[in-house]
Amino acid sequence: MKARFMYDTYNARLRRIIKRYIPTQILKQLDQKKRKNNDHFVAQLYNPATPPWSSPNIWEEIVQYYQKIKQPVIFEYGTGLSSLRHFENLIKKGGGIFIGVETNPDWFWALIGAMAMKASQLGSSLTITKSLLSGEPAAARAIDVSIRTESVQANIKLRTEATEYVAALDQTCDVIIIDGAYRRLCVNTFLETGHLKPGGLLMLMEAGRGSPDWWEGKLYGEADYSAEVEKLLALGGVLMDGNGLDSWPNCQKRSPSPLSYFYPMEACKLIYPLEKID
């Protein structure tokens, strides 16, 4: 597998280099085409057979942690299929709170629809309420939607501005997952506020982005949060390799090589200690 991984990594890095020389206008057209294909991802969201967009071993690390807690509080920066699966797990478990924050309005509403459908499929009665935030101009684009069943509450927040997005984490949680926009800010805000119970679980996804060993090659700017990873490691965090995004049973290939079968530094896991970083 090592030879295969090196070959696929080389091709991925070569594509990234070539992309630097593609005219900006063409890149914009390609990006627009990609956005038009969002229906493909929404279809996966509504397909109960689609596994989460993470490696099985990384996913199980998170789920096994909160399954032992009677009423877990889970917070996720960046919503996705994982958000729906966490919500489903809490309903089946019989209790808990899920909080997710999203920057994309279209995906925000798609997820809410999928959650409502999932609750109905599981036989839960539900109540959905929407509230708009007031105050600063940016708050005009801030929406909170609460989905309540008999035993579970999901609070999904739309925040299109960085400050409001990061500040959406405003309560103490059992699990915090950072898997969306503004990851550097999210990590540093977590370290400053400590909104995680002692012994709580933090998972920073795609933790290897700033490493020279990252499968695409070292990334820079906002995509490089290696300094934040080092802070988490100093607190006792550990880097975890994923066993492949497509390693789920009966999962057809849906991810670029080599991530489909091996995902180096997919996550940084931290069981939060009592002390904080100075």
C-alpha positions as CSV (number, residue, x, y, z in Angstrom):
1,M,0.0,0.0,0.0
2,K,2.9,2.3,0.7
3,A,3.9,2.4,-3.0
4,R,0.3,3.1,-4.0
5,F,0.0,5.9,-1.5
6,M,3.2,7.5,-2.7
7,Y,2.0,7.3,-6.3
8,D,-1.4,8.8,-5.5
9,T,0.2,11.5,-3.4
10,Y,2.6,12.5,-6.2
11,N,-0.3,12.8,-8.6
12,A,-2.3,14.9,-6.1
13,R,0.6,17.3,-5.6
14,L,1.2,17.5,-9.3
15,R,-2.4,18.5,-9.9
16,R,-2.1,21.2,-7.3
17,I,1.0,22.7,-9.0
18,I,-0.7,22.6,-12.4
19,K,-3.7,24.4,-10.9
20,R,-1.5,27.4,-10.0
21,Y,-1.0,28.1,-13.7
22,I,-4.6,27.9,-14.8
23,P,-6.1,31.3,-15.5
24,T,-8.3,32.7,-12.8
25,Q,-11.3,33.0,-15.0
26,I,-11.2,29.3,-15.8
27,L,-10.8,28.4,-12.2
28,K,-13.9,30.5,-11.4
29,Q,-15.8,28.6,-14.1
30,L,-14.7,25.3,-12.6
31,D,-15.7,26.5,-9.2
32,Q,-19.1,27.5,-10.4
33,K,-19.6,24.1,-12.0
34,K,-18.7,22.5,-8.8
35,R,-21.2,24.6,-6.9
36,K,-23.9,23.5,-9.4
37,N,-23.1,19.9,-8.5
38,N,-24.1,20.6,-4.9
39,D,-27.3,18.6,-5.6
40,H,-25.0,15.5,-5.6
41,F,-24.1,16.2,-2.0
42,V,-27.6,17.0,-1.0
43,A,-28.7,13.6,-2.4
44,Q,-26.1,11.9,-0.3
45,L,-27.5,13.8,2.7
46,Y,-30.9,12.3,2.1
47,N,-29.7,8.8,1.4
48,P,-29.7,6.7,4.6
49,A,-27.1,4.3,3.1
50,T,-24.4,7.1,2.8
51,P,-21.8,6.8,5.5
52,P,-20.3,9.9,7.2
53,W,-17.6,11.8,5.3
54,S,-14.8,10.6,7.6
55,S,-12.8,7.4,8.0
56,P,-14.6,4.7,10.0
57,N,-12.0,4.6,12.8
58,I,-12.2,8.4,13.2
59,W,-16.0,8.3,13.3
60,E,-16.1,5.5,15.8
61,E,-13.6,7.4,18.1
62,I,-16.2,10.3,18.4
63,V,-19.3,8.2,18.6
64,Q,-18.0,5.7,21.2
65,Y,-17.0,8.7,23.4
66,Y,-20.5,10.3,23.6
67,Q,-22.5,7.1,23.6
68,K,-21.4,6.5,27.2
69,I,-22.7,9.9,28.3
70,K,-26.4,10.0,29.4
71,Q,-27.2,13.4,27.9
72,P,-24.3,14.4,25.7
73,V,-23.9,17.9,24.3
74,I,-22.2,17.9,20.9
75,F,-21.0,21.0,19.1
76,E,-19.8,21.0,15.5
77,Y,-18.2,23.8,13.6
78,G,-19.2,23.1,10.0
79,T,-22.2,20.9,9.3
80,G,-22.5,17.9,7.0
81,L,-23.6,14.4,6.8
82,S,-21.9,13.8,10.1
83,S,-24.3,16.3,11.8
84,L,-27.3,14.3,10.6
85,R,-25.8,11.0,11.8
86,H,-25.0,12.5,15.2
87,F,-28.6,13.7,15.5
88,E,-29.8,10.3,14.5
89,N,-27.6,8.6,17.1
90,L,-28.9,10.9,19.8
91,I,-32.5,10.0,18.9
92,K,-31.8,6.3,19.0
93,K,-29.8,6.8,22.2
94,G,-32.8,8.6,23.8
95,G,-31.3,12.0,24.7
96,G,-28.8,14.7,24.1
97,I,-28.2,18.1,22.4
98,F,-26.6,18.7,19.1
99,I,-25.4,22.2,18.1
100,G,-24.0,22.9,14.6
101,V,-22.9,26.2,12.9
102,E,-22.8,26.6,9.2
103,T,-21.8,29.4,6.8
104,N,-23.6,28.3,3.6
105,P,-27.3,29.2,3.6
106,D,-28.3,26.5,1.0
107,W,-26.6,23.7,2.9
108,F,-28.0,25.1,6.2
109,W,-31.6,24.6,5.0
110,A,-30.8,21.3,3.3
111,L,-29.5,19.9,6.6
112,I,-32.6,21.1,8.5
113,G,-34.9,19.4,6.0
114,A,-32.9,16.2,6.3
115,M,-33.0,16.3,10.1
116,A,-36.7,16.8,10.1
117,M,-37.2,13.9,7.8
118,K,-34.9,11.7,9.8
119,A,-36.8,12.4,13.0
120,S,-40.0,11.6,11.3
121,Q,-38.6,8.3,9.9
122,L,-37.6,7.3,13.4
123,G,-41.1,7.9,14.7
124,S,-40.3,11.1,16.7
125,S,-42.7,14.0,16.9
126,L,-40.9,17.2,16.4
127,T,-41.2,21.0,16.8
128,I,-39.2,23.4,14.6
129,T,-38.7,27.0,15.6
130,K,-36.8,29.8,13.8
131,S,-35.3,32.9,15.3
132,L,-33.4,35.8,13.7
133,L,-30.6,37.6,15.5
134,S,-30.8,41.3,15.9
135,G,-28.1,43.9,16.5
136,E,-25.2,44.5,14.2
137,P,-25.7,44.4,10.4
138,A,-24.0,41.0,10.2
139,A,-26.7,39.6,12.4
140,A,-29.2,40.1,9.6
141,R,-27.6,37.0,8.1
142,A,-27.7,35.1,11.4
143,I,-30.5,32.5,11.8
144,D,-31.1,29.9,14.5
145,V,-33.3,26.9,14.0
146,S,-34.2,24.6,16.8
147,I,-35.4,21.1,16.1
148,R,-36.9,19.4,19.2
149,T,-38.1,15.8,19.6
150,E,-39.3,14.1,22.8
151,S,-35.7,13.6,24.0
152,V,-33.3,15.4,21.7
153,Q,-32.7,19.0,20.7
154,A,-30.7,20.2,17.7
155,N,-29.8,23.8,17.4
156,I,-28.5,24.7,13.9
157,K,-27.0,28.1,13.4
158,L,-26.4,30.0,10.2
159,R,-23.5,32.5,10.6
160,T,-22.0,34.0,7.4
161,E,-19.4,36.2,9.1
162,A,-16.3,34.9,10.8
163,T,-16.8,36.7,14.1
164,E,-20.4,35.4,14.6
165,Y,-19.4,32.0,13.3
166,V,-16.7,31.5,15.9
167,A,-18.8,33.0,18.7
168,A,-21.5,30.4,18.0
169,L,-19.8,28.2,20.6
170,D,-21.2,29.8,23.7
171,Q,-21.8,26.9,26.1
172,T,-19.9,24.0,27.8
173,C,-20.0,20.8,25.7
174,D,-19.0,17.2,26.0
175,V,-17.7,17.0,22.4
176,I,-16.5,19.8,20.1
177,I,-15.7,19.0,16.5
178,I,-13.9,21.5,14.3
179,D,-14.6,20.6,10.7
180,G,-15.7,23.8,8.9
181,A,-14.6,27.3,8.1
182,Y,-12.1,29.5,10.1
183,R,-10.4,26.6,11.8
184,R,-7.5,28.6,13.2
185,L,-9.9,31.0,14.8
186,C,-12.0,28.1,16.1
187,V,-9.1,26.4,17.8
188,N,-7.8,29.6,19.4
189,T,-11.3,30.6,20.6
190,F,-11.7,27.1,22.2
191,L,-8.4,27.5,23.9
192,E,-9.4,31.0,25.2
193,T,-12.9,30.1,26.4
194,G,-12.5,26.5,27.4
195,H,-16.1,25.6,26.5
196,L,-15.4,21.9,27.0
197,K,-16.1,19.9,30.1
198,P,-13.1,18.4,31.9
199,G,-12.4,15.1,30.2
200,G,-14.4,16.3,27.2
201,L,-13.4,15.4,23.6
202,L,-12.1,17.9,21.0
203,M,-11.6,16.6,17.4
204,L,-9.9,18.9,14.9
205,M,-10.4,17.4,11.4
206,E,-7.9,17.5,8.6
207,A,-5.3,18.3,11.2
208,G,-2.3,17.7,8.9
209,R,-3.0,20.6,6.5
210,G,0.0,22.7,7.6
211,S,2.4,19.8,7.7
212,P,4.9,19.3,4.8
213,D,3.8,15.6,5.0
214,W,0.2,16.5,4.1
215,W,-1.0,14.5,1.1
216,E,-1.4,17.6,-1.1
217,G,1.8,19.1,0.1
218,K,2.2,21.9,2.7
219,L,-0.6,24.4,2.6
220,Y,-0.2,28.1,3.6
221,G,-2.3,31.0,4.9
222,E,-5.6,30.2,6.5
223,A,-5.3,26.6,5.3
224,D,-2.2,26.2,7.6
225,Y,-3.2,25.7,11.2
226,S,-0.1,23.7,12.2
227,A,0.6,26.2,15.0
228,E,-2.8,25.5,16.4
229,V,-2.2,21.8,16.1
230,E,1.0,22.2,18.1
231,K,-1.0,23.9,20.9
232,L,-3.4,21.0,21.0
233,L,-0.5,18.5,21.1
234,A,1.1,20.5,23.9
235,L,-2.1,19.9,25.9
236,G,-1.9,16.1,25.3
237,G,-3.5,15.9,21.9
238,V,-2.6,13.1,19.5
239,L,-2.6,13.0,15.7
240,M,-4.8,10.2,14.2
241,D,-4.5,8.6,10.7
242,G,-7.8,7.6,9.1
243,N,-8.3,4.2,7.5
244,G,-9.9,5.7,4.4
245,L,-13.0,7.7,3.7
246,D,-14.3,4.9,1.5
247,S,-13.4,2.0,3.9
248,W,-17.0,1.7,5.1
249,P,-18.7,-1.6,4.3
250,N,-20.3,-1.6,0.8
251,C,-19.1,1.9,0.2
252,Q,-18.4,2.8,-3.5
253,K,-15.5,5.1,-4.2
254,R,-16.5,8.7,-3.6
255,S,-13.2,10.3,-2.5
256,P,-9.9,11.2,-4.2
257,S,-7.0,8.9,-3.9
258,P,-5.3,8.4,-1.5
259,L,-7.9,9.5,1.0
260,S,-10.2,6.8,-0.1
261,Y,-8.1,4.1,1.5
262,F,-5.7,6.0,3.8
263,Y,-6.0,9.5,5.3
264,P,-2.8,10.6,7.1
265,M,-3.3,13.1,10.0
266,E,-7.0,13.1,9.5
267,A,-7.7,14.4,13.0
268,C,-6.1,15.7,16.1
269,K,-7.8,14.2,19.2
270,L,-7.7,15.9,22.6
271,I,-9.2,14.7,25.8
272,Y,-9.4,18.1,27.5
273,P,-7.5,18.3,30.8
274,L,-8.3,20.6,33.7
275,E,-5.4,23.0,33.0
276,K,-5.4,25.4,30.0
277,I,-2.6,26.6,27.8
278,D,-1.0,29.8,29.1
